[in-house]
């Protein structure tokens, strides 16, 4: 692999990267390990990638950690995911705080286990003053559901005769206050966005890789950013 870290233009890095972390289960299956081990190894990838993002000056990273469709998975796997989430925040919160990372959450909390809700809310509270990087965990998140709930929130508050605008809708999305996504990275060899931030990625560049998430390294992140920099972003213009 090329030394992409050396050749990327640090003055042209995407401000907001969204990552679909796919392939944990297939990674575990290839190694004859339980799926829970794939998720555990996948969680270990997050911190070194955040270090790389901070080094590059990336402002926001959104991680697709659990979709609204993932509830159809076996209950034992779902339970192991919540336990892993709780462990991640308990084990990594001090490190996250020391690096100036601000944790955000996009999605519906109410269906999650009480301990997981507490862990997420505590991480958001404890890091709210941090400014180095926003780490946005998309948990129990769906892009279409995000738009529907945003419209319903606006309807509850709209004035007589008031009409919806794009700006108004964006103020009611889970990602309110965050800029649109510049680059979407999907690991695991699939070529779709799977209901992830469908409003926010309207003009994002897409990078797909066959690398399974537990094998994804900072070098792959640098490669994705390099390829992003080779594209001309016209946003509908010439």
N, C-alpha and C positions, 0 to 999 in steps of 0.2 A: 504494500500500500504506500502511496505517496506520503510525503511529510506535509499533510494539508495544514497542520498548525503553522508551519513556517510560511506557506505561500498564500494563506488567506489574507484579505485586506481587512485589518482591524477597524478601519474607518467605515466599513460597510457591513456591519453585522446586523442581523435581524433583531429588532427590539423585543419581539414576542414570538417565542417558539412554542408550538403545541406538539406533544408527543403521544402517539398511540402505542402503548407499551405491549406489544403482542408477541406471543410465542413462548410464554412461561411453561404452559402445559406440554407443548411439543418438545421443548428442551428437556423437561423431566422425563418424558416418555422415551426419548432417544437414549437416555442414560439409565433407563429402567428404575427411575426414582418416582416417588409419589408426586402428584401435581403440586401439593403444598410446598415441596422442596423447590420446585421451579419458581413459585411465587416468592419464596424466601430469598432465593438467589437473585431474583429480579429486583427485590427491594434494595439489595446491596448496591445496585448499579446507580441508584439515585444520587448519593452523596458525591462520588467522584465526578459525575456529570455536572452537578451544581458548581463544583469547584472550577470546572472548565468553563462553564457559563459565566461565572463571576470574573474569571481571568480575561474573558473576551469582552466583557462589558455588556452582556445581554441583560436586559432589564426584567423580563418576565418569562417564566417557563410554566406552561400548563400541562399537567400530566393526566391522561385518561386512566384513572385508577380503578374505577368500577362504574359500569354503565347501567342505566335502568333496565337494559335487556339481560344483564348478567344474573338477575334474580332467578332465571330459568336453569341455572347450573345446580348441581347436586348440593343439598343443604350442608353436607360436611365440608365441601370446598368453600362455600360462602362463609361458614363459621371460621375456617382457618384463615381466610382473608381478613376478617375483622380482628382476629387475634394478632395477626401479623401487623395490621395497621396500628393497633394499640401498642405493640412492642416497638414499632418504628418510632412513634412519637415519644415514647418513654425513654428510648435509648438514644435518640438523635436530637432531642429538643435543645439540649445545652450546646451542642455543636452548631445547630442551625442558628441559634441566637448569637453565638460568638462570631459567626460569619456575616452577620447583618442581614440574614434572609428573613423576609416577611412571609408567613404562611397565610394563604387565603383558601377558601373553600367555595367551589361552585357545585350546586346540586341540592337535592332535598335531603335534609338530615333526619326527618322524623321517623323514617323506617329503619334506621340504623340501630344497632344495640346501644344501650345507654352508655356503656363504657367507651364505645367508639365516639359517640357524640361528645362526651366529656373530653376525650383526648383531642378531638379536632378543635373544639371551642377553646380549650386551654392553649393549644398551639397558636391559634389565631390571636388570642388575647396577649400571650406572652411575647409575641413577635411584632405586634402592631406598629411599634415605633421604628422598626428596622427599614433601611432604605437601599441596601446593596442590591437585592434581587427579590422579586416576588415569585414565590413557589406556590402555584395555584393547583390544588388537588381537586380534580373533577371526580367526585364520589357520588354515586347514585345520581348520575348526570345523564341527560339525553338532550341533544340539540333541539329537536322538535318540541319536546316538553318545555325547554327553556323559553322558546318563543311564545308558546301558549300561556305559560305562567306570567310572562312579561306583559302580554296583552291584557290578561285578567287583572293584574295589578294596576295597570293604567286605567282600565275601565272603572275600577273602584274609586279612582281619584279624579277622573276627568271632569272638566267643567261643561256646562251646557253648551252644546254646539261645537265642542272642541274636537278636532280631528287628530288622528294618529299621524306621527311623522317618524322617520327613521331615527332621528335624534332622541325622540321621546321613548321609543321602544328600547333603544340601547341603554337608557337610564334605568330600565326595569329588568334587564337581563341579569343573570347571576354574576356576570363579569362586568357589571357596571363600574366605571372608573378605570378599566383596563383598555388599552388600545386594541385594535383589530390584530389578528394573528398575521405575521409575515411569512412564517415557514411552518409547515406541518411535516413531521417525521413519523413514518409508520414502520415499525420493525416487523419481522416475521413473515415477509413475503406476500402479504395480501395487498390488493390494490383497490382499497375503498376507504372512506372516511368514517363509516359506521356510526352515523348520527352524532358525531363529535363536533361541537362548536360550529354548527352549520351556518349560522349567521356570521359569526366572527371570522370564518376562514374564506369568505366570499372571494377575496383577491389574494389569498395566500399561495405561495409556491408549495408544491408537494414533492416530498422526497420519500421514495419507497426503497426498502432494503430487505434482502432475504435473511439478514442477520437476526437471530432470535434475541429477544430482549435480554436474557441473562448474559448473552455474549456481546452486547452492545457496549462499546467503550468510548472514551473521549475522542479517540482517533476517528471513529465513525461520525461523531458530532461535527468534528472539523471538516470531514468530507462533505457532509450535508450542507454546511455553511458555504464551503467553497463552490459547490454546485449551484447553490442559491445565488451566489455572486456572479455566476456566468450567465444568468438569465436577465432579460430586459423586462422590467416591470412597468407597463404602460397604463394600467388601470383604465383600460377602455380607450385611451388616446392613441396618438400616432407616435 
